[in-house]
Amino acid sequence: MKAILDHVGIAVGDLGEALDFYREALGIEVEATEEVPSQGVRAHFLRVGSASLELLEATSESGPIGRYLARRGPGLHHLTLRVDDIRAALRAVAARGAKLIDTEPREGAEGALVAFIHPSSAHGVLVELKQERARPDGRDLRADSRELAPQNANGVRAAEQAPGTVGAGADPEPATGWRR
């Protein structure tokens, strides 16, 4: 299994301040914005080299990111590793005795399949595995969302809402009792 850094998820308490810092102070362009009401989160992607930062804004205090912010405050939420075959990756990780939050992949942001590895098995880090879904013509869906998404007045691209849940919103605490 070869894993490549896809993005780092960062829970933010004040989106405006976070965007100002990353966009204005560091010159990073904000890419697609995806709202996922079922998870009470809005994800803002910022491309940094071959990976992205994903700023996670809670749109609901009862959603995973809202609960995370209430307990821990803003900061690093997870890191995401892209794999070619998420089911094979889950089998390989489980075979090594790792505790999985998701034993089967689910739909996440950008139409990708995602699954989480419990922080207790990853040295305190919530790790998301991600398999991108390709279009029938073989093109990467992520590229489509960047090319086709309209921009608002601030130059932020608004991606269409993906059905299902956003992987970045996963919260291991209710199901597993994990606490940092």
Secondary structure, DSSP 8 states (H G I E B T S, - for coil): ---EEEEEEEEES-HHHHHIIIIIIT---EEEEEEEGGGTEEEEEEEETTEEEEEEEES-TTSHHHHHHHHH-SEEEEEEEE-S-HHHHHHHHHHTT--BS-SS-EE-GGG-EEEEE-GGGTTT--EEEEE--B-TTS-BHHHHHHHH--B-TTS-EE----SS--GGG---HHHH----
